[in-house]
Amino acid sequence: MSRRGFFGGAAVAGAVGIGIAGAAAAGSGPAAADPAGGYLVGAGRGDVTGVIAGQGMMGYSDLEQVATGLLQRVWARAYIIADAATGKRVVFVNADLAIIFESHRVGVVKALRQRFGNLYSEDNVNLNATHNHNSCGGTAWDYAYVLAALGHRENSYRAEVDGIVDAIVAAHESLAPGTLEIGHTELHDASANRSLEAFQKNPDADRKHFPQHIDPQVTALRLRQGGTTIGEITWFATHGTSLTDANTLISTDNKGYASYLAELQNPGVVAAFPQTNAGDMTPNLWVRKMNPGGPTEDRRANCAIIGERQHRAGARALGATTPLTGSIDYAYRFVDLSDVCIDGRYTPDGKPARTSPAIMGAGAAATSTEDNTRSQLSFLKEGMVLPFAAALGATTSATPPAWVQAIQAPKLDLFPLGLLPPRPWIQQVLPIQLIRIGDLVLAAGPAEFTIVAGLRIRRIVADTLGVPLENVLLQGYSNGYSQYVTTPEEYLSQQYEGGETLFGRYTLCAYMQEFDKLARSMAGGPRAGRGPTPSDYSGLQPDLLTPVPADTPVRGTRFGDVTSAPKAKYAAGQTVSVSFSGAHPANRVRRTAPGGTRPADGYFVVERFENGSWVTASDDNSWNSELTWKRPNGSTSASVVTIVWRIPKGTGGRHRIRYFGDAKSASGRVSSFTGVSPAFEVG
């Protein structure tokens, strides 16, 4: 389900106490240098691209949003920062995914334990999503989040977990003595508040902190080894909805595009653009009557513009950095958000409160009208509250107990996700985490926090740890997922975000209390308990998707034959389109493995004839190319794969396009094949 609507929604090498010597034995190489003081730093990428066609996508919980191809590959970027003297370390991962689910957390931690023993665990590993709305669906274990993909999709799930682990392993293997630098700036033209009515219900002191109703803060961290930059992380709050729900190509949206630009300009640097408190932040600037336009206009232009603005802001922040020094620490615990008793110190009126099992409201099912091109349930509107319940039959159907309704009021309780049989349809026992690197602190929460909700948690953590507010970031979309968190005041308006604040009006207050406990524990106070253990829901996963049938080539062709050839000549700036008699992309997930080489791992390459041989000029990770898949003329077994290349300026020479497919026979055997287009001239 993620963030839009409900319907359709979406060799042990270490040991306990391992330190620097152990890290070197586990494959870190240069880490054995062990300088006197300072850090060890490492960075790496892993390919998390799952099935690119024929399966539901994650982000909008829309049964109509079924993947039809690939615009850009999806990546996880991992960074490891270790105290060179003690070996104490943290891992930060930012993945171009809509959501990090409990399934990801469990799968990644299990794989890391098998490889490294207790060196990396849930305590010191922080997993985050960019929250793009164009990654693969069905990768959760929660019923509410796999419906749009018609069940759990193990092939895409495995690609995402393996890719995240690949990134962490690459970062571990690159560990070497290094330094950190931190910088700040502001970005005012890459976000808008899509829930202004709710924002304006906050107290003056909160609203004045955000005079433009957005969070413009950009925070950037640079990792260096000697004089060489190996990693950059740039935090900024804006949603990954530039491409909107009309997009059906697997892609990375604006933050992934920012990473793409940064890594193109700085080869060898791993550049991530993670979220913060982006719950009410949209990249569709028409909300503020600014360009680029709304979701029905040029979606790719929006994606590129918003991504480029974040890239430039990151460069500005990194152009005015100061050294970051200090100790490394982390704290982690689980909280049952469905049953938190809240002290009055954390509520607006000073009175005790509590949370309840998860309920989704009508405003949530109506979707966020500022970011969507269509609504799942047109008769549901943002702002609907209890007086309208009778009109929808809520009074005559099974409803939550009265005490739950009271905690959830004034929400129109539509779907009692925490009470549905045979078990809760969403995760309710959720992790919170603090990561501290000197004076940079990440308060990591498994939800989408609005900017004021994030501000309140940041203030508490900053005060408790004695850290400047600007250096405390609310790291949303982290380690799990539980929809939105609004302030109690914002909750009253029951906009989309309020309808998706699942545990009642005082959900934020519960988070404030629990983060305060965790911060006090980190500061040397009483140790916070571990909390309840999340239930294991890995078994009994639904799968309602019809199996992919055996492939047949397009009538009159063989697999790989060209069915629509390119022209003989093009000019730079024009678009080349080639179609092939193909096969279903779900037969094999072509994920770039560590040490893998293209083209063998990809779906296609654009090649240039140079010095008597064909060399790769572009591949399936380029913004200038895409692949689409479809069934021709109502066929249920044939596939047409079309590859489009928008020729960059300055390009010249003889080119061709090669497509790599995998056909499944009636016996289930999968065989790879290659298609090659006729050559064409550019110039």
C-alpha positions as CSV (number, residue, x, y, z in Angstrom):
1,M,0.0,0.0,0.0
2,S,2.8,2.4,0.8
3,R,1.6,6.0,0.5
4,R,-1.4,6.3,-1.8
5,G,-4.3,4.0,-1.5
6,F,-5.2,0.8,0.2
7,F,-6.9,-1.1,-2.6
8,G,-4.3,-2.9,-4.7
9,G,-1.7,-2.2,-2.1
10,A,1.8,-3.0,-2.5
11,A,30.8,-18.5,5.4
12,V,31.2,-16.7,8.7
13,A,34.2,-14.3,8.7
14,G,33.5,-12.6,12.0
15,A,32.9,-13.2,15.7
16,V,31.5,-11.5,18.7
17,G,33.7,-8.6,19.6
18,I,35.5,-8.5,16.2
19,G,37.6,-5.3,15.8
20,I,40.0,-4.0,13.3
21,A,42.1,-7.1,13.0
22,G,38.9,-9.1,12.5
23,A,37.7,-6.7,9.9
24,A,40.8,-7.1,7.9
25,A,40.5,-10.9,8.1
26,A,36.9,-10.5,6.9
27,G,38.1,-8.8,3.7
28,S,38.6,-5.2,4.5
29,G,42.2,-5.1,3.3
30,P,43.5,-1.6,4.0
31,A,41.6,-1.4,7.3
32,A,44.5,-3.2,8.9
33,A,46.4,0.1,8.7
34,D,44.7,1.0,12.0
35,P,45.8,4.7,12.4
36,A,46.1,6.2,15.8
37,G,42.6,7.8,16.0
38,G,40.3,8.9,13.2
39,Y,38.0,6.8,11.1
40,L,37.9,4.0,8.6
41,V,35.5,4.7,5.8
42,G,34.2,2.6,2.9
43,A,31.5,2.9,0.3
44,G,29.9,0.6,-2.2
45,R,26.9,0.0,-4.6
46,G,24.7,-3.0,-5.2
47,D,22.1,-3.5,-7.9
48,V,18.7,-4.1,-6.5
49,T,16.7,-4.1,-9.8
50,G,14.0,-6.8,-9.6
51,V,11.6,-8.0,-12.3
52,I,11.1,-5.2,-14.8
53,A,7.8,-6.3,-16.4
54,G,4.6,-8.2,-15.7
55,Q,4.5,-7.6,-11.9
56,G,2.9,-4.8,-9.8
57,M,5.0,-1.9,-8.7
58,M,5.5,-0.4,-5.2
59,G,4.5,3.1,-4.2
60,Y,0.9,3.9,-5.2
61,S,-0.9,0.6,-4.3
62,D,-2.5,0.7,-7.7
63,L,-3.5,-2.5,-9.4
64,E,-3.2,-0.7,-12.8
65,Q,0.5,0.2,-12.2
66,V,2.1,-3.0,-13.5
67,A,5.7,-2.8,-14.7
68,T,6.2,-2.7,-18.4
69,G,9.9,-2.2,-18.6
70,L,13.0,-0.4,-17.4
71,L,13.9,3.3,-17.4
72,Q,16.9,3.1,-15.0
73,R,18.5,0.5,-12.8
74,V,17.7,0.6,-9.1
75,W,20.7,0.7,-6.7
76,A,21.6,0.4,-3.1
77,R,24.4,2.6,-1.8
78,A,26.2,1.6,1.4
79,Y,28.6,3.5,3.6
80,I,30.6,2.2,6.6
81,I,32.2,4.5,9.1
82,A,34.3,2.8,11.8
83,D,36.3,4.1,14.8
84,A,39.9,3.3,13.7
85,A,40.9,2.7,17.3
86,T,38.1,0.5,18.6
87,G,36.5,-0.9,15.4
88,K,33.0,0.3,16.5
89,R,31.1,1.0,13.3
90,V,27.9,2.0,11.7
91,V,26.5,1.1,8.3
92,F,24.3,3.5,6.4
93,V,22.4,2.2,3.4
94,N,20.3,4.2,1.0
95,A,18.3,2.2,-1.6
96,D,16.4,3.4,-4.6
97,L,13.3,1.6,-3.4
98,A,9.8,2.8,-2.5
99,I,10.0,1.2,1.0
100,I,12.3,-0.7,3.3
101,F,10.1,-3.4,4.9
102,E,10.6,-5.7,7.8
103,S,11.2,-8.4,5.2
104,H,14.3,-6.5,3.9
105,R,15.6,-5.9,7.4
106,V,15.4,-9.6,8.3
107,G,16.8,-10.8,5.0
108,V,19.8,-8.4,5.0
109,V,20.7,-9.0,8.7
110,K,20.5,-12.7,8.2
111,A,22.8,-12.6,5.2
112,L,25.3,-10.3,7.0
113,R,25.4,-12.6,10.0
114,Q,26.2,-15.6,7.8
115,R,29.1,-13.7,6.2
116,F,30.4,-11.5,9.0
117,G,29.2,-13.1,12.3
118,N,28.2,-10.4,14.7
119,L,30.2,-7.6,13.1
120,Y,27.1,-6.2,11.5
121,S,23.7,-6.5,13.0
122,E,20.4,-4.7,13.2
123,D,21.9,-2.5,15.9
124,N,24.5,-0.8,13.8
125,V,23.0,-1.3,10.3
126,N,20.6,1.4,9.1
127,L,18.6,0.6,6.0
128,N,16.7,3.4,4.2
129,A,14.6,3.9,1.1
130,T,14.6,6.9,-1.2
131,H,10.8,6.4,-1.4
132,N,10.6,6.4,-5.2
133,H,7.4,5.1,-6.5
134,N,8.7,3.1,-9.4
135,S,10.4,0.0,-7.8
136,C,9.1,-3.5,-7.7
137,G,6.1,-4.5,-5.7
138,G,5.4,-7.5,-3.6
139,T,8.6,-7.5,-1.6
140,A,7.0,-7.2,1.8
141,W,5.6,-9.9,4.1
142,D,2.6,-7.7,5.0
143,Y,-0.7,-8.4,3.3
144,A,-1.5,-4.7,2.9
145,Y,1.7,-4.0,1.0
146,V,1.6,-6.9,-1.5
147,L,-1.9,-6.7,-2.8
148,A,-1.0,-4.4,-5.7
149,A,1.5,-7.1,-6.9
150,L,-1.1,-9.8,-6.3
151,G,1.0,-11.3,-3.6
152,H,4.6,-11.7,-2.5
153,R,7.2,-11.6,-5.3
154,E,10.2,-13.7,-4.2
155,N,12.3,-13.0,-7.3
156,S,12.1,-9.2,-6.8
157,Y,12.5,-9.5,-3.0
158,R,15.6,-11.7,-3.4
159,A,17.1,-9.2,-5.9
160,E,16.6,-6.3,-3.5
161,V,18.0,-8.1,-0.4
162,D,21.0,-9.5,-2.4
163,G,21.7,-6.1,-3.9
164,I,21.7,-4.4,-0.5
165,V,24.1,-7.0,0.9
166,D,26.3,-6.6,-2.2
167,A,26.5,-2.9,-1.4
168,I,27.4,-3.4,2.2
169,V,30.1,-6.1,1.3
170,A,31.6,-3.7,-1.3
171,A,31.7,-0.9,1.4
172,H,33.3,-3.3,3.9
173,E,35.9,-4.5,1.4
174,S,36.8,-0.8,0.6
175,L,37.4,0.2,4.2
176,A,40.5,2.3,4.7
177,P,41.7,5.2,6.9
178,G,39.7,8.3,6.1
179,T,38.1,11.5,7.1
180,L,34.6,13.0,7.2
181,E,33.3,16.4,6.3
182,I,29.9,17.9,6.8
183,G,28.2,20.8,5.1
184,H,24.8,22.5,5.0
185,T,22.8,24.7,2.6
186,E,19.2,25.2,1.7
187,L,17.0,24.3,-1.3
188,H,13.8,26.2,-1.8
189,D,12.6,25.1,-5.3
190,A,12.5,21.3,-5.1
191,S,9.5,20.7,-2.7
192,A,6.1,22.0,-1.9
193,N,3.7,21.3,1.0
194,R,0.9,19.2,-0.4
195,S,-1.0,19.3,2.9
196,L,-1.0,23.0,3.7
197,E,-4.4,22.8,5.4
198,A,-3.0,20.4,8.0
199,F,0.3,22.2,8.4
200,Q,-1.5,25.5,9.3
201,K,-3.1,23.8,12.3
202,N,0.3,23.6,14.0
203,P,1.3,26.2,16.6
204,D,3.0,29.4,15.6
205,A,6.4,28.3,16.9
206,D,6.4,25.3,14.6
207,R,5.0,27.1,11.5
208,K,7.6,29.9,11.9
209,H,10.4,27.4,11.7
210,F,9.2,26.7,8.2
211,P,8.1,30.1,6.8
212,Q,7.7,28.6,3.3
213,H,5.8,25.6,4.6
214,I,8.7,23.4,3.4
215,D,11.9,22.0,5.0
216,P,14.6,23.5,2.9
217,Q,17.6,22.1,4.9
218,V,20.2,20.2,2.9
219,T,22.8,18.3,4.9
220,A,25.8,16.7,3.1
221,L,28.5,14.3,4.3
222,R,31.7,13.6,2.4
223,L,33.8,10.5,3.0
224,R,37.5,10.7,2.0
225,Q,40.4,8.3,1.9
226,G,43.5,10.5,1.8
227,G,42.7,13.2,-0.8
228,T,40.2,11.0,-2.7
229,T,36.5,11.3,-2.2
230,I,34.9,7.9,-2.1
231,G,31.4,8.7,-0.9
232,E,28.8,11.6,-0.6
233,I,25.5,11.6,1.1
234,T,23.0,14.4,0.7
235,W,19.9,14.6,2.8
236,F,16.8,16.5,1.6
237,A,13.1,16.1,2.1
238,T,10.9,15.7,-1.1
239,H,8.8,12.9,-2.3
240,G,9.8,10.4,-5.0
241,T,6.6,11.1,-7.0
242,S,7.9,13.1,-10.0
243,L,7.0,10.3,-12.4
244,T,3.6,9.8,-10.8
245,D,1.3,6.8,-10.9
246,A,1.1,6.9,-14.7
247,N,4.6,5.6,-15.0
248,T,5.1,1.8,-15.5
249,L,8.8,1.7,-16.0
250,I,11.1,0.5,-13.2
251,S,13.1,3.6,-12.3
252,T,14.6,5.7,-9.4
253,D,12.7,9.0,-9.7
254,N,14.2,12.3,-8.7
255,K,16.6,11.2,-6.0
256,G,17.9,8.4,-8.1
257,Y,18.4,10.8,-10.9
258,A,20.4,13.1,-8.6
259,S,22.7,10.1,-7.7
260,Y,23.0,9.3,-11.4
261,L,24.2,12.9,-12.2
262,A,26.6,13.0,-9.2
263,E,28.2,9.7,-10.1
264,L,28.5,10.6,-13.8
265,Q,30.3,13.8,-12.9
266,N,32.5,12.1,-10.2
267,P,33.4,8.6,-11.4
268,G,34.3,6.3,-8.5
269,V,32.2,8.3,-6.0
270,V,29.2,6.6,-4.4
271,A,26.6,9.3,-4.1
272,A,23.3,8.9,-2.3
273,F,20.4,11.3,-1.8
274,P,18.4,10.0,1.1
275,Q,15.1,11.3,2.5
276,T,14.4,13.0,5.8
277,N,10.9,14.1,7.0
278,A,9.3,14.2,3.6
279,G,5.7,13.1,4.6
280,D,4.0,16.3,3.4
281,M,6.7,17.3,0.8
282,T,5.9,16.9,-2.9
283,P,8.2,17.6,-5.9
284,N,5.1,18.7,-7.9
285,L,5.6,22.4,-7.6
286,W,2.4,23.4,-9.2
287,V,1.1,23.2,-5.6
288,R,3.1,26.4,-5.0
289,K,2.3,27.7,-8.5
290,M,5.9,27.1,-9.5
291,N,7.5,25.3,-12.3
292,P,8.0,22.4,-13.2
293,G,4.4,21.6,-13.7
294,G,1.9,19.2,-12.2
295,P,1.7,15.4,-12.4
296,T,-0.3,15.5,-15.7
297,E,2.4,17.4,-17.5
298,D,6.0,16.4,-18.4
299,R,6.7,13.9,-15.7
300,R,10.2,13.1,-16.8
301,A,11.1,16.8,-17.0
302,N,9.9,17.1,-13.4
303,C,12.1,14.1,-12.4
304,A,15.2,15.5,-14.1
305,I,14.7,19.1,-12.8
306,I,14.0,18.2,-9.2
307,G,16.8,15.6,-9.3
308,E,19.3,18.1,-10.8
309,R,18.4,20.7,-8.2
310,Q,19.1,18.3,-5.4
311,H,22.4,17.4,-7.1
312,R,23.4,21.0,-7.3
313,A,22.4,21.7,-3.7
314,G,24.5,18.8,-2.6
315,A,27.4,20.2,-4.4
316,R,26.9,23.6,-2.7
317,A,26.8,22.0,0.7
318,L,29.9,19.9,0.0
319,G,31.7,23.1,-1.2
320,A,31.5,24.6,2.2
321,T,32.3,21.7,4.6
322,T,33.9,21.4,8.0
323,P,35.6,18.3,9.4
324,L,33.3,16.0,11.3
325,T,35.0,14.3,14.3
326,G,34.0,12.5,17.4
327,S,32.9,9.1,18.6
328,I,30.5,6.6,16.9
329,D,27.5,5.3,18.7
330,Y,24.2,3.7,18.0
331,A,21.1,2.6,19.8
332,Y,18.2,0.4,18.6
333,R,14.9,-1.0,20.0
334,F,11.5,-2.2,19.0
335,V,8.2,-0.6,19.9
336,D,4.7,-2.0,19.7
337,L,3.1,1.1,18.2
338,S,-0.3,-0.4,18.6
339,D,-0.1,-0.2,22.4
340,V,2.0,2.7,23.7
341,C,1.0,4.5,26.9
342,I,2.2,8.1,26.5
343,D,3.3,10.4,29.3
344,G,1.6,13.8,29.2
345,R,5.0,15.5,28.8
346,Y,4.9,14.5,25.1
347,T,1.3,15.5,24.3
348,P,0.1,19.0,23.3
349,D,-2.3,19.4,26.2
350,G,-0.1,17.7,28.8
351,K,-2.5,14.8,29.3
352,P,-1.6,11.2,29.1
353,A,-2.6,9.4,25.9
354,R,-2.1,6.1,24.1
355,T,-2.0,4.6,20.7
356,S,-4.3,1.8,19.3
357,P,-4.0,-0.9,16.7
358,A,-3.6,0.4,13.2
359,I,-6.6,1.9,11.4
360,M,-6.5,3.4,7.9
361,G,-8.9,6.3,7.3
362,A,-11.0,7.4,4.4
363,G,-8.7,10.3,3.5
364,A,-5.9,7.8,3.0
365,A,-7.9,5.6,0.7
366,A,-8.8,8.7,-1.3
367,T,-5.1,9.1,-2.0
368,S,-3.0,12.3,-2.1
369,T,-4.8,14.3,-4.7
370,E,-1.7,16.6,-5.1
371,D,0.5,13.8,-6.4
372,N,-1.7,11.3,-8.1
373,T,-3.2,11.3,-11.6
374,R,-6.1,9.1,-10.4
375,S,-7.9,8.2,-7.2
376,Q,-8.5,4.6,-6.1
377,L,-11.9,5.4,-4.6
378,S,-13.4,8.4,-6.2
379,F,-16.2,8.8,-3.6
380,L,-13.7,9.2,-0.8
381,K,-12.2,12.6,-0.3
382,E,-9.5,14.0,1.9
383,G,-10.9,15.6,5.1
384,M,-13.7,13.1,5.5
385,V,-14.4,12.4,9.2
386,L,-16.8,10.5,11.4
387,P,-20.1,12.2,10.4
388,F,-19.8,10.6,7.0
389,A,-19.4,7.1,8.3
390,A,-23.1,6.2,8.1
391,A,-23.1,7.1,4.4
392,L,-20.5,4.5,3.7
393,G,-22.2,1.8,5.8
394,A,-19.6,1.9,8.6
395,T,-22.3,1.7,11.2
396,T,-23.7,-1.6,9.8
397,S,-20.4,-3.4,9.2
398,A,-17.8,-4.7,11.7
399,T,-16.1,-1.8,13.3
400,P,-13.2,-1.4,15.8
401,P,-14.0,-1.3,19.5
402,A,-15.2,2.0,20.9
403,W,-11.9,2.7,22.7
404,V,-10.0,2.3,19.4
405,Q,-12.4,4.6,17.7
406,A,-11.9,7.2,20.4
407,I,-8.2,7.1,20.0
408,Q,-8.5,7.3,16.2
409,A,-11.1,10.1,16.2
410,P,-11.9,12.1,14.2
411,K,-10.7,9.7,11.6
412,L,-13.3,7.9,9.5
413,D,-12.1,4.3,10.3
414,L,-12.2,2.6,7.0
415,F,-9.8,-0.4,7.2
416,P,-8.8,-1.8,10.6
417,L,-5.4,-3.1,9.4
418,G,-4.1,-3.9,12.8
419,L,-7.2,-6.0,13.7
420,L,-7.9,-7.8,10.4
421,P,-7.7,-11.6,10.4
422,P,-5.8,-13.9,10.3
423,R,-3.1,-11.5,11.6
424,P,-2.4,-7.8,11.4
425,W,-2.1,-6.8,7.8
426,I,0.8,-4.4,8.5
427,Q,3.8,-4.4,10.8
428,Q,3.0,-2.9,14.3
429,V,6.1,-3.9,16.2
430,L,8.5,-1.5,14.7
431,P,12.2,-0.5,15.1
432,I,13.5,2.9,16.0
433,Q,17.2,3.7,15.9
434,L,19.8,6.4,16.7
435,I,23.0,6.6,14.7
436,R,25.6,9.1,16.0
437,I,28.8,10.0,14.1
438,G,30.4,12.8,16.1
439,D,27.8,15.6,16.1
440,L,25.8,14.2,13.3
441,V,22.8,12.2,14.6
442,L,20.2,10.3,12.6
443,A,16.9,9.6,14.3
444,A,15.7,6.7,12.1
445,G,12.0,6.0,12.1
446,P,9.9,3.5,10.0
447,A,7.4,5.9,8.6
448,E,6.8,9.1,6.6
449,F,7.0,12.0,9.1
450,T,5.7,15.4,8.2
451,I,8.2,18.3,8.5
452,V,6.7,19.5,11.8
453,A,6.5,15.9,13.2
454,G,10.2,15.5,12.3
455,L,11.0,18.8,13.9
456,R,9.6,17.8,17.2
457,I,11.6,14.6,17.3
458,R,14.7,16.4,16.2
459,R,14.3,18.9,19.0
460,I,14.0,16.2,21.7
461,V,17.0,14.3,20.4
462,A,19.1,17.4,20.0
463,D,18.4,18.6,23.5
464,T,19.0,15.3,25.1
465,L,22.3,14.7,23.2
466,G,23.5,18.3,23.3
467,V,23.8,18.4,19.5
468,P,23.0,21.4,17.2
469,L,19.5,21.0,15.8
470,E,20.7,21.3,12.2
471,N,22.9,18.2,12.8
472,V,20.0,16.0,13.9
473,L,18.1,14.6,11.0
474,L,14.8,12.7,11.1
475,Q,15.8,9.7,8.9
476,G,12.4,8.5,7.6
477,Y,11.6,5.4,5.6
478,S,14.1,3.5,7.8
479,N,14.3,-0.2,8.8
480,G,10.6,-0.8,8.3
481,Y,7.3,0.9,7.3
482,S,4.1,2.0,9.0
483,Q,2.7,4.7,6.8
484,Y,2.6,8.3,8.0
485,V,3.2,10.3,11.2
486,T,1.5,13.7,11.5
487,T,1.4,16.0,14.5
488,P,-1.8,15.7,16.7
489,E,-2.8,19.1,15.3
490,E,-2.4,18.1,11.7
491,Y,-4.2,14.8,12.4
492,L,-7.4,16.7,13.1
493,S,-7.9,17.8,9.5
494,Q,-7.7,14.2,8.2
495,Q,-6.0,15.0,5.0
496,Y,-4.3,12.1,3.3
497,E,-1.4,12.0,5.7
498,G,-3.7,12.1,8.7
499,G,-5.7,9.2,7.3
500,E,-2.5,7.2,7.0
501,T,-1.3,8.0,10.5
502,L,-2.3,4.5,11.6
503,F,-2.0,4.4,15.3
504,G,-4.2,7.3,16.2
505,R,-3.9,11.0,16.8
506,Y,-1.0,10.7,19.3
507,T,1.2,8.5,17.1
508,L,3.9,11.2,17.0
509,C,3.8,11.6,20.7
510,A,4.5,7.9,21.1
511,Y,7.5,8.3,18.8
512,M,8.7,11.4,20.7
513,Q,8.6,9.5,24.0
514,E,10.4,6.5,22.6
515,F,13.1,8.5,20.9
516,D,13.6,10.4,24.1
517,K,14.2,7.2,26.0
518,L,16.6,6.0,23.3
519,A,18.5,9.3,23.3
520,R,18.8,9.3,27.1
521,S,20.1,5.8,27.0
522,M,22.7,6.8,24.4
523,A,23.6,9.8,26.6
524,G,24.5,7.5,29.5
525,G,21.1,7.2,31.2
526,P,19.2,4.1,32.0
527,R,19.5,1.5,29.3
528,A,16.4,1.4,27.1
529,G,14.9,-2.1,26.9
530,R,15.1,-4.1,23.7
531,G,11.3,-4.1,23.4
532,P,9.1,-6.8,21.9
533,T,10.3,-9.1,19.1
534,P,8.5,-8.6,15.8
535,S,6.5,-11.6,14.6
536,D,8.0,-13.7,11.8
537,Y,5.6,-13.4,8.9
538,S,7.9,-14.9,6.2
539,G,5.7,-17.9,5.7
540,L,2.3,-18.3,4.2
541,Q,2.7,-15.6,1.6
542,P,-0.1,-15.1,-0.8
543,D,0.5,-15.5,-4.6
544,L,-2.4,-14.7,-6.8
545,L,-0.4,-13.9,-9.9
546,T,-0.9,-16.2,-12.9
547,P,2.4,-18.0,-13.7
548,V,4.3,-16.7,-16.7
549,P,3.6,-19.1,-19.6
550,A,6.2,-20.6,-21.9
551,D,7.5,-18.2,-24.4
552,T,7.0,-18.3,-28.2
553,P,8.6,-15.9,-30.7
554,V,6.5,-13.4,-32.6
555,R,4.9,-15.2,-35.5
556,G,7.3,-15.6,-38.4
557,T,10.4,-14.8,-36.3
558,R,13.0,-16.4,-34.0
559,F,13.9,-15.1,-30.6
560,G,16.1,-12.0,-31.0
561,D,15.0,-11.1,-34.5
562,V,14.4,-7.5,-35.2
563,T,10.7,-6.7,-35.8
564,S,11.1,-3.0,-36.2
565,A,14.4,-1.8,-37.5
566,P,16.1,1.6,-37.0
567,K,16.6,4.1,-39.7
568,A,19.9,4.2,-41.5
569,K,20.9,7.6,-40.2
570,Y,20.2,9.9,-37.3
571,A,21.3,13.2,-35.9
572,A,22.3,13.8,-32.3
573,G,19.3,14.7,-30.3
574,Q,17.0,12.4,-32.3
575,T,15.5,9.1,-30.9
576,V,16.3,5.6,-32.1
577,S,13.7,2.9,-31.6
578,V,14.3,-0.8,-32.3
579,S,11.9,-3.7,-31.5
580,F,12.8,-7.4,-31.1
581,S,11.0,-10.7,-30.9
582,G,11.6,-11.1,-27.2
583,A,10.7,-13.1,-24.2
584,H,9.1,-12.3,-20.8
585,P,11.6,-10.4,-18.6
586,A,10.4,-12.3,-15.5
587,N,12.1,-15.5,-16.7
588,R,15.4,-14.1,-15.3
589,V,16.3,-11.2,-13.2
590,R,19.2,-9.6,-15.0
591,R,20.9,-8.0,-12.0
592,T,24.4,-6.7,-12.2
593,A,26.3,-9.0,-9.7
594,P,29.5,-7.9,-7.9
595,G,32.3,-8.0,-10.3
596,G,29.9,-8.7,-13.2
597,T,30.6,-7.2,-16.5
598,R,28.2,-5.7,-19.0
599,P,26.7,-6.6,-21.4
600,A,26.1,-10.1,-20.1
601,D,24.3,-8.9,-17.0
602,G,22.1,-6.3,-18.6
603,Y,19.0,-6.2,-20.8
604,F,20.6,-4.2,-23.6
605,V,23.5,-2.1,-24.7
606,V,24.0,0.6,-27.3
607,E,27.3,-0.1,-29.1
608,R,29.6,2.1,-31.2
609,F,32.0,0.8,-33.8
610,E,35.5,2.0,-32.8
611,N,38.9,0.9,-34.1
612,G,37.5,-2.2,-35.8
613,S,35.3,-3.5,-32.9
614,W,32.1,-2.8,-31.2
615,V,32.3,-1.1,-27.8
616,T,29.6,-0.1,-25.3
617,A,28.4,3.4,-25.6
618,S,25.4,3.2,-23.3
619,D,23.6,0.6,-21.3
620,D,20.3,0.0,-19.5
621,N,21.2,2.3,-16.6
622,S,21.3,5.4,-18.8
623,W,18.7,8.1,-18.4
624,N,18.8,8.4,-22.3
625,S,17.5,4.9,-22.9
626,E,14.6,2.7,-21.9
627,L,13.1,-0.8,-22.5
628,T,9.5,-1.6,-22.8
629,W,7.8,-5.0,-23.0
630,K,4.4,-5.9,-24.3
631,R,2.4,-8.8,-25.7
632,P,1.7,-8.3,-29.5
633,N,-1.9,-8.5,-30.9
634,G,-3.4,-10.2,-27.9
635,S,-0.9,-13.0,-27.7
636,T,-0.4,-14.7,-24.3
637,S,3.0,-16.1,-25.0
638,A,4.9,-13.9,-27.5
639,S,6.8,-10.7,-26.5
640,V,7.8,-7.6,-28.3
641,V,10.7,-5.8,-26.6
642,T,11.3,-2.2,-27.7
643,I,14.5,-0.3,-26.9
644,V,14.6,3.4,-27.2
645,W,17.8,5.5,-27.2
646,R,17.7,9.3,-27.1
647,I,21.0,10.2,-28.8
648,P,23.0,12.6,-26.6
649,K,24.4,15.8,-28.1
650,G,27.9,15.4,-29.4
651,T,27.4,11.8,-30.4
652,G,28.7,10.6,-33.8
653,G,29.7,7.4,-35.6
654,R,28.3,4.0,-36.4
655,H,26.1,2.4,-33.7
656,R,23.8,-0.6,-33.1
657,I,21.6,-1.9,-30.3
658,R,22.0,-5.4,-28.7
659,Y,19.2,-7.0,-26.7
660,F,19.7,-9.8,-24.2
661,G,16.7,-12.0,-23.5
662,D,15.8,-15.3,-21.7
663,A,13.1,-17.6,-23.2
664,K,11.3,-20.2,-21.2
665,S,10.4,-23.5,-22.9
666,A,7.3,-25.6,-22.1
667,S,9.4,-27.8,-19.9
668,G,10.5,-24.7,-17.8
669,R,14.0,-24.6,-19.1
670,V,15.3,-21.0,-19.6
671,S,17.7,-20.3,-22.4
672,S,19.5,-17.0,-23.1
673,F,19.6,-15.4,-26.5
674,T,20.8,-12.2,-28.1
675,G,19.3,-9.8,-30.7
676,V,21.3,-7.3,-32.7
677,S,19.9,-4.4,-34.7
678,P,21.2,-3.3,-38.0
679,A,23.9,-0.6,-37.7
680,F,23.0,3.0,-38.1
681,E,25.0,6.2,-38.5
682,V,24.8,9.2,-36.1
683,G,26.1,12.4,-37.4
